[in-house]
Amino acid sequence: MPDQVLDETALVRLRGVRKRFASLEVLKGIDMDVREGEVTCLLGPSGSGKSTLLRCINHLETINGGKIFVDDELVGYREKNGELYELHPRAVAKQRRKIGMVFQRFNLFPHKTALDNIMEAPVGVAHRPRSEVRQEAMHLLDKVGLVEWAQHYPAQLSGGQQQRVAIARALAMKPKIMLFDEPTSALDPELVGDVLEVMRDLAQAGTTMVVVTHEIGFARSAADTVVFMDDGVVVESGNPNEVFDNPQSDRTKSFLASVL
């Protein structure tokens, strides 16, 4: 693809990011920017490195080369005399407060109600007053359309409802950016729409988001930037109309032909 114009003011900046699992190089020098208030959708075939890239942004995976910055802060490392040293887990955990993550599987605490799942981190990690957090958590449940399910446990909720609780839980820490790793892939088809509607509402409200997805309709309607990845590299990126209606790479064309 043509040389990218990189933005040193972007909220998230990836520069030359590399990741290996044993001898397999999964990310091969990724440069990418995510600007504040914008939605970036990562598309590509399975195994292209999309989910790994997402996990590197919040240091769930360590990187083997390059740097990642979120809100002008180097993620997962400190730099001294040109060398990178991994941060203590407590320091990494503090950085992660800026980064909300929603997984394919909902990862809710099964023994806690929807409301308590949302309140867990603001009370237990951020040590905020319980009454204040409860009020905000109820507001978040309203935002995802689940106020009446506040006292239900995960086992009493559908997959789509659990995923909407997971989104509310991530938002409860007031992150700078939300990461979504194929958030609808584990859902029955009839439940996908409600989750995508919540995500569209977040996008319209100016939430900064990076979304790994196969939902082309969502990417076309909600994304500011679509990034097509294959074999650990960014093959093509641009606004949705450019990428979907006039793809430049044969790999992009082939992928879109297979999913549209």
Residue pairs with C-beta under 8 A, 6 or more apart in sequence:
1 234
1 235
1 236
1 237
1 248
1 249
4 31
4 32
4 234
4 237
6 13
6 15
6 31
6 33
7 13
7 33
7 35
9 35
10 33
10 34
10 35
10 36
11 34
11 35
11 36
11 70
11 71
11 176
11 177
11 208
12 32
12 33
12 34
12 57
12 68
12 69
12 70
12 177
12 208
12 210
13 32
13 33
13 67
13 68
13 69
14 30
14 31
14 32
14 33
14 53
14 57
14 66
14 67
14 68
15 31
15 66
15 67
15 68
15 69
16 29
16 30
16 31
16 65
16 66
16 67
17 27
17 29
17 30
17 31
17 32
17 53
17 56
17 63
17 65
17 66
17 67
17 68
18 25
18 27
18 28
18 29
18 30
18 63
18 64
18 65
18 66
19 25
19 26
19 27
19 49
19 52
19 53
19 56
19 61
19 63
19 64
20 26
20 64
25 232
26 49
26 52
26 232
27 49
27 52
27 53
27 56
27 63
27 232
28 49
28 231
28 232
28 233
29 65
29 66
29 233
30 49
30 53
30 66
30 232
30 233
30 234
31 234
32 40
32 53
32 227
32 234
32 237
34 40
34 177
34 208
34 210
34 225
35 208
35 224
36 176
36 208
37 206
37 207
37 208
38 208
38 209
38 224
38 225
39 203
39 207
39 208
39 209
39 210
39 211
39 222
39 223
39 224
39 225
40 209
40 210
40 211
40 223
40 224
40 225
40 226
40 227
41 210
41 211
41 212
41 213
41 218
41 219
41 222
41 223
41 225
41 226
41 227
41 240
42 50
42 53
42 54
42 210
42 211
42 212
42 213
42 227
42 229
43 50
43 213
43 214
43 216
43 219
43 226
43 227
43 228
43 229
43 255
44 50
44 228
44 229
44 230
44 235
44 255
45 230
45 255
48 229
48 230
48 231
48 232
49 229
49 231
49 232
49 233
50 212
50 229
51 181
51 182
51 212
52 61
53 229
54 101
54 179
54 181
54 210
54 212
55 61
55 181
56 62
56 63
56 68
57 68
57 70
57 75
57 99
57 177
57 179
57 210
58 75
58 95
58 96
58 99
58 101
58 179
59 75
59 76
59 92
59 95
59 96
60 101
62 76
62 86
63 76
67 74
67 77
67 84
68 74
68 75
68 76
69 75
70 95
70 98
70 99
70 176
70 177
71 98
71 176
73 95
73 98
74 84
75 95
76 86
76 87
76 92
76 95
77 84
77 85
77 86
77 87
78 84
78 85
78 87
79 85
87 95
93 125
97 125
97 126
97 173
97 175
98 175
98 176
98 177
99 175
99 176
99 177
99 179
100 170
100 171
100 173
100 175
100 177
100 178
100 179
101 170
101 178
101 179
101 180
101 181
102 163
102 166
102 167
102 170
102 178
102 179
102 180
102 181
102 183
103 166
103 181
103 183
104 181
104 182
104 183
104 185
104 186
105 186
106 154
106 159
106 162
106 163
106 165
106 166
106 186
107 166
108 114
108 117
108 154
108 162
108 165
108 166
108 169
109 116
109 117
109 120
109 154
110 153
110 154
110 155
111 153
112 120
112 153
113 150
113 151
113 152
113 153
114 141
114 146
114 149
114 150
114 151
114 152
114 153
114 154
114 157
114 161
114 165
115 134
115 137
115 138
115 141
115 150
115 151
117 154
117 165
117 169
118 137
118 140
118 141
118 165
118 168
118 169
118 172
119 130
119 133
119 134
119 137
119 172
120 169
121 169
121 172
121 173
122 128
122 133
122 136
122 137
122 172
122 173
123 130
123 133
125 173
126 173
133 172
136 172
137 168
137 172
138 147
138 150
140 168
140 171
140 172
141 147
141 149
141 150
141 165
141 168
143 168
143 171
143 198
143 201
144 164
144 165
144 167
144 168
144 198
145 164
145 194
145 198
146 161
146 164
146 165
146 168
149 156
149 157
149 161
149 165
154 162
154 165
157 165
158 191
159 186
159 187
159 188
159 191
160 187
160 188
160 191
160 192
160 194
160 195
163 183
163 184
163 186
163 187
163 195
164 194
164 195
164 198
166 183
167 178
167 183
167 195
167 198
167 199
167 202
170 178
171 178
171 202
176 208
177 208
177 209
177 210
178 202
178 207
178 208
178 209
178 210
179 209
179 210
179 211
180 199
180 209
180 210
180 211
180 212
180 213
181 212
182 212
182 213
182 214
183 195
183 199
183 211
183 213
184 191
184 192
184 195
184 196
184 213
184 215
185 214
187 195
192 215
196 215
196 218
199 209
199 211
199 218
199 222
200 218
200 221
200 222
202 209
203 209
203 222
211 218
211 219
211 222
211 223
213 219
214 259
216 244
216 256
216 259
216 260
219 226
219 240
219 244
220 240
220 244
221 240
223 239
223 240
224 239
225 237
225 238
225 239
226 237
226 238
226 239
226 240
226 243
226 244
227 234
227 236
227 237
228 234
228 235
228 236
228 237
228 243
228 247
228 249
228 251
228 252
228 255
229 235
230 251
230 255
235 249
235 251
235 252
236 243
236 247
236 248
236 249
236 251
236 252
237 243
243 252
244 256
247 253
247 256
